[in-house]
Amino acid sequence: MSLRIVLWSVLGVLLIVAAAGAIWLLSLPSTSLAAMQPAIDAREAEATLAALKPKRPRPLIAIIGVNDGTETTDYLMPYGILRRADVADVVALATQPGPVQLHPALRVEPDATIASFDAEHPEGADYVIVPAMMRDDDPDVLKWIREQSAKRAMVIGVCVGATVVGNSGLLDNKRATTHWYSLNELRQKHPTIRYVADRRYVVDQNVATTTGITASMPMMLTLIEAIAGRDKAEAVARDLGLDHWDARHDSGAFKFTRPFALTAIGNTMAFFNHEQLGIPLTPGMDEVSLALAADAWSRTFRSGAVTFAAKDGAVVSRDGIRILPDRVAADWPADRKVRAMADIPPAKALDRTLADITARYGARTTDFVAMQLEYPRARPTP
């Protein structure tokens, strides 16, 4: 075969692939617009709170993670909010000794392993919070979740943590939700699950699930309300800077759109312009704000968040999580440093981060990040 024939054959294949890609992109919807949803019926809200009641006056809450890849905000936001509320004893766990590498950013030292937790608390937890994990079929995690459920723990799958809970068998024949991107996979693997649309969180008997990453904030405030009452939940919400936290959600606003796909492709191809953005670790910094900022910047496909501190060793956050710096450095170049969040409440930290992302990379990248976080925004994608 001559070189000319080979070249024409390769060109033909490339054209076919390009045409198929173009057809696929054109088949995607062009916009996504969040609409205001009706208020949650009082009976539904009361039933949710009743299902979330603890088994002890001072509940014990365990947040489980795998050491080699647990979602950043799913792990840290429940920890920070629940510790801040001080209505329960809250522990961050890992399956094995050593640090937990969070994804897409940050590395922390957990409070204990699941083995040491079981030795200290043979009666089990009141609540087990299950974040998204890089592997949703870790046998140690699935076994431990089932054991905790058998001890009457309420299991709460945050975001794609629902797939972990689903693989444990605890969602069979129950109502549930999850991150929009993983919904089809969850339903295909577990066809008896009854998906509930237009809810940021769903509770069915002894299992709760949420939509995307940012839904853990309203879920935790609802849990606080179930444990300690409305007044306490409202006080924590004010401290966080959150106006409301009910289950309303427009599921139809979150989908794989053409701008989403094009932004993912374009930002990935701009790998020569990929940046490492520094976040200084300071004692007492708010772990919720840190998680939201680090998570968002690391989802642009143009940047990754890197923490730094003047010396090696863990830096303790506002509510006690020990964060390990990625780099030992006295400072970071000013043009590649993430803006400080200490002057605003955590719920506003994400809005500020998204505004900074717009200024740096444009509105489409901001929409792309917000869609990944399943963060409700009223503005349509242009």
C-alpha positions, -999 to 999 in steps of 0.1 A, spaced: 0 0 0 14 34 -10 20 62 14 -6 83 -3 -33 56 2 -23 54 39 -26 91 44 -59 93 26 -72 65 48 -61 82 80 -76 115 68 -109 96 61 -110 81 96 -103 115 111 -131 131 91 -155 104 102 -145 109 138 -148 147 136 -182 144 119 -194 119 146 -182 143 173 -199 173 157 -232 153 154 -229 144 191 -222 180 202 -252 192 181 -274 166 197 -268 181 232 -291 208 246 -277 244 242 -289 258 275 -299 250 311 -321 273 331 -330 268 368 -366 276 376 -381 285 409 -398 254 424 -429 253 446 -424 253 484 -420 219 501 -453 207 515 -453 209 554 -462 173 557 -432 162 536 -409 185 556 -422 171 589 -418 135 577 -382 142 567 -374 156 601 -391 127 619 -371 102 598 -338 120 607 -344 119 645 -313 105 664 -313 75 686 -294 93 714 -298 127 731 -262 136 720 -258 119 686 -226 104 672 -219 112 636 -192 94 616 -180 107 582 -163 78 563 -136 82 536 -112 61 517 -75 72 520 -68 73 483 -96 94 470 -126 110 487 -145 140 474 -132 172 490 -164 191 498 -185 160 506 -160 151 533 -152 185 548 -184 204 545 -205 181 567 -176 180 592 -173 218 594 -210 225 596 -218 198 621 -188 207 643 -198 243 642 -234 235 653 -221 215 683 -252 194 685 -234 161 681 -200 144 684 -185 143 649 -156 122 638 -139 120 604 -129 84 596 -107 66 570 -106 30 561 -69 27 568 -43 45 589 -27 76 574 -39 107 556 -69 110 533 -62 123 499 -92 144 489 -103 148 453 -99 171 435 -78 189 461 -66 189 498 -51 163 520 -62 158 556 -55 136 587 -87 118 598 -97 115 635 -96 77 635 -99 46 614 -131 26 611 -114 -1 632 -106 22 660 -140 37 658 -157 3 661 -135 -5 691 -145 27 709 -181 27 698 -194 -9 695 -229 4 696 -223 23 663 -231 58 651 -264 76 650 -255 89 615 -230 78 589 -222 103 562 -209 87 529 -191 111 505 -184 104 469 -153 82 465 -129 75 437 -140 38 441 -176 32 449 -171 -5 456 -144 -5 483 -152 -37 502 -142 -23 536 -165 7 531 -195 -14 519 -191 -39 548 -188 -11 574 -218 8 561 -239 -23 562 -227 -30 598 -235 5 609 -270 3 593 -276 -29 611 -269 -10 644 -296 14 634 -275 42 620 -290 66 595 -268 64 564 -266 96 544 -251 94 509 -238 128 498 -237 135 461 -222 105 443 -218 89 477 -253 76 468 -236 51 444 -215 38 473 -246 34 494 -264 18 465 -236 -8 461 -240 -16 498 -275 -27 490 -291 -2 513 -310 17 486 -328 -13 471 -365 -5 467 -361 30 483 -366 65 470 -333 83 463 -314 110 444 -278 116 434 -256 140 414 -271 145 379 -241 131 361 -243 98 380 -280 93 379 -283 70 349 -254 48 362 -271 45 396 -305 36 381 -289 11 357 -270 -7 384 -298 -6 409 -331 -7 389 -353 -11 421 -343 24 433 -371 49 428 -356 82 417 -371 114 431 -367 145 409 -367 182 421 -354 175 456 -319 184 469 -322 156 494 -344 126 498 -350 105 530 -365 70 529 -366 51 562 -330 48 574 -312 61 543 -309 97 529 -293 108 497 -285 142 481 -280 157 447 -247 173 438 -218 185 459 -233 217 472 -264 199 485 -245 187 516 -250 222 531 -289 221 532 -288 184 541 -266 192 572 -288 221 582 -319 198 580 -300 172 601 -292 199 627 -329 209 627 -339 172 633 -314 169 662 -318 203 679 -347 222 665 -355 249 640 -340 278 661 -306 261 662 -307 253 625 -316 290 617 -287 302 639 -262 280 622 -276 290 588 -271 327 597 -235 319 607 -229 302 574 -246 330 555 -273 308 540 -308 322 535 -328 289 532 -320 252 531 -352 233 522 -353 205 497 -364 225 466 -344 218 435 -349 220 397 -333 188 385 -340 196 349 -316 225 351 -286 201 354 -277 182 324 -249 175 299 -252 206 276 -233 216 245 -215 245 263 -206 221 291 -190 197 266 -173 224 246 -158 240 277 -145 207 290 -129 200 256 -115 235 252 -101 239 287 -86 204 285 -68 212 253 -54 244 269 -31 222 290 -1 245 283 -20 272 302 -28 251 332 -21 269 365 -14 259 400 -32 283 423 -19 286 459 -41 286 490 -23 296 522 -31 273 552 -36 293 584 -46 280 618 -83 284 625 -93 289 588 -128 278 579 -127 243 564 -161 248 546 -148 279 528 -115 262 521 -132 231 507 -156 251 484 -128 273 470 -103 245 465 -130 222 449 -142 249 425 -108 261 413 -98 225 407 -128 218 385 -121 245 359 -99 221 338 -76 252 337 -63 252 373 -57 231 403 -57 243 439 -25 237 459 -22 244 496 10 258 511 23 267 546 55 281 560 64 247 576 56 211 572 30 194 594 -8 196 598 -26 230 602 -57 228 623 -88 243 609 -116 263 627 -134 231 638 -105 208 643 -97 190 610 -59 187 604 -50 198 569 -16 189 554 0 214 531 9 203 495 39 226 495 62 241 521 65 278 511 65 311 529 44 327 501 30 322 466 31 345 436 4 371 440 -11 366 405 -16 329 413 -29 330 448 -65 323 457 -83 353 473 -87 350 511 -122 340 523 -119 349 560 -140 381 557 -171 364 544 -194 335 556 -188 301 541 -220 300 520 -208 332 502 -173 318 496 -185 298 466 -201 328 450 -169 348 455 -149 319 440 -172 317 410 -169 354 404 -131 351 405 -132 322 381 -153 344 357 -128 371 359 -99 347 352 -114 323 327 -148 336 316 -184 329 323 -186 296 304 -159 281 327 -179 294 357 -210 278 344 -191 246 338 -179 245 374 -213 253 388 -228 225 368 -203 200 382 -211 212 417 -248 211 409 -250 246 423 -284 262 417 -280 294 396 -308 313 379 -288 326 350 -289 306 318 -258 295 299 -254 319 269 
